[in-house]
Amino acid sequence: MTLRQLQYLVTIVDSGSFTRAAERLHVSQPALSRQLQSLERSCGGPLVERGARPVVLTPLGRAVLPHARATLAEVDRAGSAARRVAGNRRPELRVATLYSVSFGVLPPALAVWRRERPEALLSLTEQLHAGDLQEAMTAGEADVAVGPPPVDWPGPVFPLGSEEFVVVLAADDPLTRRTGTHIRLTELSGREWIHYTAPNGLARILDYACANAGFEPRVAVRTQQTATALQLAAAGLGPTLFPANIVPVALAPRVRVPDPPVHRMLTAYTRGHPDALTAAFIDTLARHACLVPPHLPSASGQLGKVVEIPLQRRGNAGG
């Protein structure tokens, strides 16, 4: 098994045909086929279905492809690191995260990172749910991921803490006139909620929190966009469950902490031992990530047992 063979496999899949792959790689099609056959012998079976158009991977091919991509990405990363040491290129860090985490948790930490490391380029990519985030890391698309703890992850995982979720109400909701900063979700069991479409991992969190309270949320509106849910709730279409770190100061009077509190663990994780640049970034995250903003109430006092959102196996909707 060689790097060239892995590159050929990835190019065949991305091109959709042997002919286009050979053109991209500037090799003859017979030479391309021979290299693929050699790789298949190393792997113990066929990787693509012959005669299928566009190219279709076999089960073995689907298992091998993410590792092929990750290997090629690591080789590219090694080359980038070597060029940085030689002084020919600015250091670059690729960070993958969830949309909801990029809105609230990361900005304070990224601001500190920018002040401390102005010479470093930062590439940020966002995913809708944790399964996609883990797949992106497996494929070598980022140097570090920031999100819920990955499932069955072979590399290092660095805990960052728990983020809290809050209920956002309309300005004229009668519950906002009640003293106190906490609310039992059962008090909202008859309401129609601002919910999330399945691709957004917050859908699972809302469903899980309501199920823990003993009811299934009725839906007024579903949206895929996290920021849209906040705006719809603020406009009075219904309550929603939202990461506390995303709620702006102006909406603080409409925020209530659910009882029992709803938390989600957040981590940073890498494929292997992080290099110096990645390790410095993880340290900045641990010190400056915003899990609960100071302008919002926090889960404290005599509340019920915290509802920790459980991990979910890949292949299902992520969180």
FENMOVEN-V539810 format. One record per backbone hydrogen bond with DSSP energy under -0.5 kcal/mol. CO is the residue of the C=O (numbers start at 1). NH is the residue of the N-H. If there is no record, write none. Layout:
CO_NH, CO_NH
This chain:
2_6, 3_7, 4_8, 5_9, 6_10, 7_11, 8_12, 9_13, 10_14, 11_15, 12_16, 16_54, 16_55, 17_21, 18_22, 19_23, 20_24, 21_25, 22_26, 22_27, 28_32, 29_33, 30_34, 31_35, 32_36, 33_37, 34_38, 35_39, 36_40, 37_41, 38_42, 39_43, 40_44, 40_45, 47_58, 48_50, 49_52, 56_49, 58_62, 59_63, 60_64, 61_65, 62_66, 64_67, 64_68, 65_69, 66_70, 67_71, 68_72, 69_73, 70_74, 71_75, 72_76, 73_77, 74_78, 75_79, 76_80, 77_81, 78_82, 79_83, 80_84, 81_85, 82_86, 83_88, 83_89, 84_87, 91_121, 93_95, 93_123, 94_143, 94_144, 95_125, 96_146, 97_127, 98_102, 99_103, 100_104, 101_105, 101_106, 105_109, 105_290, 106_109, 106_110, 107_111, 108_112, 109_113, 110_114, 111_115, 112_116, 113_117, 117_120, 121_93, 122_124, 123_95, 125_97, 127_99, 128_201, 129_132, 129_133, 130_134, 131_135, 132_136, 133_137, 134_138, 135_139, 136_141, 137_140, 144_96, 145_269, 146_98, 147_267, 150_153, 156_270, 157_159, 158_268, 161_266, 163_264, 164_244, 165_258, 165_262, 166_242, 167_169, 167_256, 168_240, 170_173, 173_176, 174_177, 175_178, 181_257, 183_259, 184_187, 185_188, 186_189, 188_191, 191_193, 191_218, 193_195, 193_220, 193_221, 195_223, 197_200, 199_201, 200_203, 201_204, 201_205, 202_206, 203_207, 204_208, 205_209, 206_210, 207_211, 208_212, 209_213, 210_215, 211_214, 218_193, 221_195, 223_197, 225_229, 226_230, 227_231, 228_232, 229_233, 230_234, 231_235, 232_237, 233_236, 234_171, 239_194, 240_168, 242_166, 243_246, 243_247, 244_247, 248_251, 249_252, 251_254, 252_255, 254_169, 256_167, 256_258, 257_183, 259_185, 261_263, 261_307, 262_165, 263_309, 264_163, 266_160, 266_161, 267_147, 268_158, 269_145, 275_279, 276_280, 277_281, 278_282, 279_283, 280_284, 281_285, 282_286, 283_287, 284_288, 285_289, 289_291, 291_164, 293_296, 298_300, 301_303, 304_261, 306_308, 307_263, 307_309, 313_316, 316_315
